[in-house]
Amino acid sequence: MSYAPKSYIAFTLMASLVLSTTSATANVLSLADYENFHDFALKKISPIAAELAGLIGNPPMPGGMSRSGLEAAVTTQNCMVRVLGNFDAFRANLHNLGTLVGLASRMVDSEDELLVIGVLRIEAPGYLEGMKSYRQILNANKNRCSQDGATVAKIQEISRVYNDADALVDTIIKKIGAKPN
């Protein structure tokens, strides 16, 4: 599981505790932008994470309790553990971006909003750049686990979610005027 840097946590806590959650100015980002991240996590990310955990805990055993069935189950578990590690890191990074979007949408003072937007202008393009690594790892897992149908199907689903997440982040990049890397 991926952990946010201490400076990011401190910034997030400071901004959420010190600054009001009501908006008196027209913010660049709205609560609807934050809700898009939240809904995306609930509807697309959480179900996949739960399915991956389920497949690790109770893998399909195509050959029953025979030796080949047990070997297939262990292969599925090993592949799903790799995929889940990659997916959890992606999920944490997207959550961090969503938190910044939520903070920016709630800033009352324009200087505070500009501070958060400034961080987003760095983080959002960096997120898209980091997605290249997540895709490489996902493809390596697909190649390594190509004999396991359950893993390949889940990897294809995750790949589509990665594309949808990129589109979500692209909308934020356009709204804040960030330059892609």
WOPE-V735972 format. One line per field, one symbol per residue. phi: phi as a letter, one per 30 degrees, with the letter a starting at -180 (. if undefined). psi: psi as a letter, one per 40 degrees, with the letter a starting at -180 (. if undefined). A space follows every 10 residues. Layout:
phi = ???
psi = ???
//
This chain:
phi = .ccddedddd ddddddddcd ccccbdddcc dddddddddd dddcdedddd dddddddbdd bdciddeddd ddddddeddd ddddddddde dddddddddd dddddcdcdd dddddddddd dcdddddddd dedddddddd ddddcddcdd dddddddded dedddeddde ddeddcidcd d
psi = iiiiiddddd ddddddddii eiheihidii dddddddddd dddddddddd dddddddgii gdeaeidddd dddddddddd dddddddddd dddddddddd ddddeehdhd dddddddddd dddddddddd dddddddddd ddddfdehdd dddddddddd dddddddddd dddddefihi .
//
